[in-house]
Amino acid sequence: MNWIFEPWPWYIGGPMIAFVLMALLFVGKSFGMSSNLRTICAICGAGKSTSFFNYDWKSQRWNLIVVLGAVVGGWLGSHLLSNTTAVTISEKTITKLQGLGIQSAGNSYLPEELFAMEALQNPLVLLSLALGGFLVGFGARYAGGCTSGHAISGLSNLQLVSLYAVIGFFVGGLLMNHFLLPYFL
Amino acid sequence: MQTLIYFIIGIVFGITMFKSEAASWFRIYEMFQFQSFHMYGIIGSALVFGVIIIQLIKRFQLKSIFGEPIIIADKEKSFKRYAYGGVIFGLGWALSGACPGPMFTLLGAGFFPILVVIFFAVLGTWSYGRLQNRLPH
């Protein structure tokens, strides 16, 4: 059982995601995480001024429970089920990131330059996290789904429009990764 | 009882996101650099099983554990909203390195600056709701 404490290879992670998709379908629900962001808006009362958020959010309570589980799963995964949380990305990527000033590449789970508490004192870091989050939230709702809703659920259901969305994810992602990200780091 | 099931599914999802490193900014960066098969393997193998599972559900009209038919709704047909929204999402994904599931997993793992990402993701969602009628779909 030692493999559990090692980083999981793709051929464990991928089928596990399919298992989560299957489990949700067999309890009569669907796999899509970004809907929760809309539900949070609805809970905060956004429905009073915006019809997009004027719905019975209680019908989405189940998905908030899933997300709560995802939080607990993150704690279990990092605190109980890991010997090391360093992510061994490829040597080429490490070299490239170190050239961009990300010295923690290869030694940590997230770049400390972006996700350590002290990093928040840097306005550029704050801007990066805020802008990144904003675009994820805006884009996911505009596209009607995120990685789980389109790349997994939608493509698994052979939805052509999910392919448009996933191609969009990659066009935007490549643009950011190769051309814009260096200005943010 | 049902709440417990959703919670356990969420825990399995969270553990999977963390342990498979799909929640790692580094893995997302590496994926967009095409320098590892890891993320493509995760998404690809999830899809192989996902397609088979959904085809079996449809072919045999399988029912949920509560005895109700499993209905998998088709997505609304359109191009613009998926293309524009997709590109915007991708820009944010590659910058923050977190999509809407893993950002909550990272919170549980103790990376508290992710709260900034989560807060602004909610704000982004709210902004879309405000602008929805004025955007091309």
Contacts between the chains, C-beta under 8 A, distances in Angstrom:
chain1	res1	chain2	res2	distance
A	4	B	19	7.8
A	7	B	19	6.6
A	7	B	20	7.7
A	7	B	21	5.8
A	8	B	16	7.5
A	8	B	19	4.4
A	8	B	20	4.6
A	8	B	21	7.6
A	9	B	38	8.0
A	9	B	41	7.8
A	10	B	20	7.1
A	10	B	37	7.0
A	10	B	38	5.2
A	10	B	39	7.6
A	10	B	40	7.8
A	10	B	41	2.9
A	10	B	42	4.6
A	10	B	45	6.3
A	11	B	41	6.5
A	11	B	45	5.9
A	12	B	19	7.9
A	12	B	20	6.8
A	13	B	16	5.9
A	13	B	19	7.2
A	13	B	20	2.7
A	13	B	21	7.7
A	13	B	22	6.3
A	13	B	41	8.0
A	13	B	42	4.6
A	13	B	45	7.9
A	13	B	46	7.9
A	14	B	20	7.8
A	14	B	41	6.2
A	14	B	42	4.5
A	14	B	43	6.9
A	14	B	44	6.7
A	14	B	45	3.0
A	14	B	46	4.2
A	14	B	47	7.9
A	14	B	48	7.8
A	14	B	49	7.3
A	15	B	45	5.8
A	15	B	46	7.0
A	15	B	49	5.4
A	16	B	12	7.1
A	16	B	16	4.2
A	16	B	20	7.1
A	17	B	13	7.7
A	17	B	16	6.2
A	17	B	20	7.9
A	17	B	42	6.9
A	17	B	46	4.0
A	17	B	50	7.9
A	18	B	45	7.5
A	18	B	46	4.8
A	18	B	47	7.8
A	18	B	48	7.8
A	18	B	49	3.4
A	18	B	50	4.8
A	18	B	53	6.3
A	19	B	12	7.3
A	19	B	49	7.8
A	20	B	9	6.1
A	20	B	12	6.0
A	20	B	13	4.7
A	20	B	16	6.8
A	21	B	46	7.4
A	21	B	50	5.4
A	21	B	53	6.8
A	22	B	49	7.9
A	22	B	53	4.9
A	23	B	9	4.9
A	23	B	12	7.5
A	24	B	9	6.1
A	25	B	53	7.3
A	25	B	54	7.6
A	25	B	57	6.4
A	25	B	64	7.5
A	25	B	70	5.5
A	25	B	72	7.0
A	26	B	62	7.8
A	26	B	64	5.5
A	26	B	65	5.6
A	26	B	70	7.1
A	27	B	2	7.1
A	27	B	5	5.7
A	27	B	6	7.2
A	27	B	9	7.5
A	27	B	64	6.0
A	27	B	65	6.1
A	27	B	66	7.3
A	28	B	64	4.1
A	28	B	66	6.0
A	28	B	68	5.6
A	28	B	70	6.9
A	29	B	6	7.6
A	30	B	72	7.2
A	30	B	73	7.9
A	33	B	99	7.2
A	33	B	100	4.3
A	33	B	101	3.8
A	33	B	104	7.9
A	34	B	99	7.8
A	34	B	100	4.1
A	34	B	125	7.5
A	36	B	100	6.8
A	37	B	100	6.1
A	37	B	121	5.5
A	37	B	122	5.3
A	37	B	124	7.8
A	37	B	125	4.1
A	38	B	125	5.5
A	38	B	129	7.4
A	40	B	122	5.2
A	40	B	125	7.7
A	41	B	122	6.2
A	41	B	125	5.7
A	41	B	126	4.8
A	41	B	129	6.5
A	46	B	126	5.7
A	46	B	129	6.5
A	50	B	126	7.7
A	50	B	129	4.7
A	50	B	130	5.7
A	52	B	128	7.7
A	52	B	129	3.6
A	52	B	130	7.9
A	52	B	132	5.4
A	53	B	126	7.6
A	53	B	129	5.4
A	62	B	2	7.3
A	62	B	3	7.7
A	62	B	6	4.9
A	63	B	6	7.8
A	65	B	3	5.6
A	65	B	6	4.1
A	65	B	7	5.3
A	65	B	10	6.4
A	66	B	6	5.2
A	66	B	7	7.6
A	66	B	9	5.9
A	66	B	10	3.9
A	66	B	13	6.8
A	67	B	10	6.3
A	67	B	101	7.6
A	67	B	104	5.1
A	68	B	7	6.6
A	68	B	10	6.1
A	69	B	6	6.9
A	69	B	7	4.6
A	69	B	8	6.6
A	69	B	9	6.4
A	69	B	10	1.9
A	69	B	11	4.3
A	69	B	12	7.6
A	69	B	13	6.7
A	69	B	14	6.0
A	70	B	10	4.8
A	70	B	11	7.5
A	70	B	13	5.3
A	70	B	14	3.7
A	70	B	17	6.9
A	70	B	101	6.0
A	70	B	104	4.7
A	70	B	105	5.1
A	70	B	108	7.1
A	71	B	10	8.0
A	71	B	14	6.5
A	71	B	104	5.0
A	71	B	105	6.8
A	71	B	107	5.6
A	71	B	108	3.8
A	72	B	7	7.8
A	72	B	10	7.3
A	72	B	11	5.4
A	72	B	14	6.3
A	72	B	108	5.9
A	73	B	10	6.5
A	73	B	11	4.3
A	73	B	12	6.7
A	73	B	13	6.2
A	73	B	14	1.9
A	73	B	15	4.2
A	73	B	16	7.5
A	73	B	17	7.1
A	73	B	18	6.7
A	73	B	105	6.2
A	73	B	108	6.6
A	74	B	14	4.8
A	74	B	15	7.9
A	74	B	17	7.2
A	74	B	18	5.2
A	74	B	23	7.2
A	74	B	104	7.0
A	74	B	105	3.5
A	74	B	106	6.1
A	74	B	107	6.6
A	74	B	108	3.0
A	74	B	109	4.2
A	75	B	108	4.1
A	75	B	109	6.4
A	75	B	110	7.3
A	76	B	11	6.8
A	76	B	14	7.3
A	76	B	15	5.7
A	76	B	108	7.9
A	77	B	14	6.6
A	77	B	15	4.5
A	77	B	17	7.7
A	77	B	18	3.1
A	77	B	19	5.1
A	77	B	105	7.3
A	77	B	108	8.0
A	77	B	109	6.7
A	78	B	18	5.8
A	78	B	108	7.5
A	78	B	109	3.9
A	78	B	110	6.6
A	79	B	109	7.8
A	79	B	110	7.7
A	81	B	15	6.6
A	81	B	18	8.0
A	81	B	19	6.4
A	82	B	18	7.8
A	82	B	19	7.2
A	85	B	109	8.0
A	87	B	21	5.2
A	87	B	24	4.7
A	87	B	26	4.7
A	87	B	27	6.3
A	89	B	26	4.9
A	89	B	27	6.8
A	89	B	29	7.6
A	89	B	30	4.6
A	89	B	35	7.5
A	89	B	36	6.5
A	90	B	30	6.2
A	90	B	35	4.5
A	90	B	36	5.0
A	92	B	33	7.6
A	92	B	35	5.0
A	93	B	26	7.3
A	93	B	29	6.7
A	93	B	30	4.5
A	93	B	33	5.7
A	93	B	35	4.7
A	93	B	36	7.2
A	96	B	33	6.7
A	96	B	35	8.0
A	97	B	26	7.7
A	97	B	29	6.9
A	105	B	26	6.5
A	106	B	26	7.9
A	109	B	21	7.7
A	109	B	24	5.6
A	109	B	26	7.7
A	109	B	109	7.3
A	109	B	111	7.7
A	110	B	24	6.4
A	110	B	25	5.0
A	110	B	26	7.3
A	110	B	97	7.2
A	110	B	106	7.1
A	110	B	111	5.7
A	111	B	25	5.7
A	111	B	26	7.0
A	114	B	25	6.9
A	114	B	97	8.0
A	114	B	113	7.4
A	115	B	25	7.3
A	115	B	106	7.9
A	115	B	111	5.0
A	115	B	113	5.0
A	115	B	114	6.9
A	116	B	113	7.4
A	117	B	112	6.5
A	117	B	113	6.6
A	119	B	113	6.7
A	120	B	113	5.5
A	120	B	116	7.3
A	126	B	116	6.7
A	128	B	95	6.0
A	128	B	96	7.5
A	129	B	96	6.2
A	129	B	113	6.2
A	129	B	114	7.9
A	129	B	116	4.3
A	129	B	117	5.1
A	129	B	120	7.3
A	130	B	116	5.8
A	130	B	117	7.7
A	130	B	119	8.0
A	130	B	120	4.6
A	131	B	92	7.4
A	131	B	95	6.4
A	131	B	120	7.4
A	132	B	92	4.8
A	132	B	93	7.8
A	132	B	95	3.6
A	132	B	96	2.8
A	132	B	97	7.6
A	132	B	98	7.5
A	132	B	117	6.1
A	132	B	120	7.7
A	133	B	92	6.8
A	133	B	96	5.6
A	133	B	98	7.9
A	133	B	103	7.6
A	133	B	116	6.5
A	133	B	117	3.7
A	133	B	118	6.5
A	133	B	119	6.8
A	133	B	120	3.3
A	133	B	121	4.3
A	133	B	123	7.7
A	133	B	124	6.6
A	134	B	92	6.9
A	134	B	120	4.3
A	134	B	121	7.0
A	134	B	123	6.0
A	134	B	124	4.0
A	134	B	127	7.4
A	135	B	88	5.4
A	135	B	89	6.8
A	135	B	91	5.0
A	135	B	92	2.8
A	135	B	93	8.0
A	135	B	95	6.9
A	135	B	96	7.9
A	135	B	124	6.5
A	136	B	89	6.0
A	136	B	92	3.7
A	136	B	93	6.0
A	136	B	96	6.1
A	136	B	98	7.1
A	136	B	99	6.6
A	136	B	100	6.6
A	136	B	103	7.8
A	136	B	117	7.4
A	136	B	121	5.1
A	136	B	124	6.6
A	137	B	92	7.6
A	137	B	100	7.6
A	137	B	120	6.7
A	137	B	121	3.5
A	137	B	122	6.1
A	137	B	123	6.6
A	137	B	124	2.9
A	137	B	125	4.2
A	137	B	126	7.9
A	137	B	127	7.8
A	137	B	128	7.4
A	138	B	85	8.0
A	138	B	88	5.8
A	138	B	89	7.9
A	138	B	92	7.6
A	138	B	124	3.6
A	138	B	125	6.8
A	138	B	127	5.7
A	138	B	128	4.9
A	139	B	85	5.1
A	139	B	86	6.9
A	139	B	87	7.3
A	139	B	88	3.3
A	139	B	89	3.0
A	139	B	90	7.2
A	139	B	91	7.2
A	139	B	92	5.9
A	139	B	124	7.5
A	140	B	85	7.3
A	140	B	89	5.2
A	140	B	99	7.9
A	140	B	100	5.9
A	140	B	121	7.8
A	140	B	125	7.2
A	141	B	85	7.3
A	141	B	124	7.6
A	141	B	125	4.9
A	141	B	128	4.2
A	141	B	129	7.1
A	142	B	81	6.0
A	142	B	84	6.3
A	142	B	85	3.0
A	142	B	88	6.1
A	142	B	89	7.6
A	142	B	128	5.4
A	142	B	135	6.7
A	143	B	81	6.3
A	143	B	82	5.3
A	143	B	84	7.7
A	143	B	85	2.9
A	143	B	86	4.8
A	143	B	88	7.6
A	143	B	89	5.7
A	144	B	75	6.6
A	144	B	76	7.0
A	144	B	81	6.5
A	144	B	82	7.2
A	144	B	85	6.9
A	145	B	75	7.7
A	146	B	89	6.4
A	146	B	99	5.2
A	146	B	100	4.8
A	146	B	101	7.6
A	147	B	93	7.5
A	147	B	99	4.4
A	147	B	100	7.7
A	147	B	101	7.3
A	148	B	99	7.4
A	148	B	100	7.4
A	148	B	101	5.5
A	150	B	82	7.9
A	150	B	86	7.7
A	151	B	43	6.0
A	151	B	47	7.9
A	152	B	43	7.4
A	152	B	46	5.7
A	152	B	47	7.1
A	152	B	50	6.0
A	153	B	50	7.6
A	154	B	75	6.0
A	155	B	47	5.6
A	155	B	50	7.3
A	155	B	51	7.8
A	156	B	46	7.9
A	156	B	47	6.0
A	156	B	50	3.0
A	156	B	51	5.2
A	156	B	53	7.1
A	156	B	54	5.1
A	157	B	54	5.3
A	157	B	72	5.4
A	157	B	74	7.5
A	158	B	51	6.9
A	158	B	54	7.9
A	159	B	74	6.5
A	159	B	75	4.8
A	161	B	75	4.8
A	161	B	76	7.3
A	161	B	77	6.3
A	161	B	78	6.5
A	161	B	79	7.6
A	161	B	82	5.0
A	162	B	75	6.2
A	162	B	82	7.6
A	164	B	79	6.0
A	164	B	82	3.9
A	164	B	83	5.6
A	164	B	86	6.6
A	165	B	82	4.2
A	165	B	83	7.8
A	165	B	85	6.9
A	165	B	86	4.2
A	165	B	89	7.8
A	166	B	86	6.9
A	167	B	83	7.7
A	167	B	86	6.7
A	168	B	82	6.2
A	168	B	83	5.1
A	168	B	84	7.3
A	168	B	85	6.8
A	168	B	86	1.8
A	168	B	87	4.6
A	168	B	89	7.0
A	168	B	90	6.1
A	169	B	86	5.2
A	169	B	87	7.9
A	169	B	89	5.7
A	169	B	90	4.1
A	169	B	93	6.4
A	170	B	32	7.9
A	170	B	90	6.2
A	171	B	86	7.3
A	171	B	87	5.2
A	171	B	90	6.1
A	172	B	86	6.7
A	172	B	87	3.9
A	172	B	88	6.3
A	172	B	89	6.4
A	172	B	90	2.4
A	172	B	91	4.2
A	172	B	92	7.7
A	172	B	93	7.2
A	172	B	94	7.1
A	173	B	28	7.8
A	173	B	31	8.0
A	173	B	32	5.0
A	173	B	90	3.9
A	173	B	91	7.2
A	173	B	93	5.5
A	173	B	94	4.1
A	174	B	32	5.7
A	174	B	90	7.6
A	174	B	94	7.6
A	175	B	87	7.6
A	175	B	90	7.4
A	175	B	91	6.5
A	175	B	94	7.9
A	176	B	32	7.7
A	176	B	90	6.9
A	176	B	91	4.7
A	176	B	92	7.9
A	176	B	93	7.8
A	176	B	94	3.7
A	176	B	95	5.4
A	177	B	29	6.5
A	177	B	32	3.6
A	177	B	33	6.7
A	177	B	94	4.6
A	178	B	32	7.3
A	180	B	91	7.5
A	180	B	95	7.6
A	181	B	29	7.9
A	181	B	94	6.6
A	181	B	95	6.6
A	184	B	95	6.4
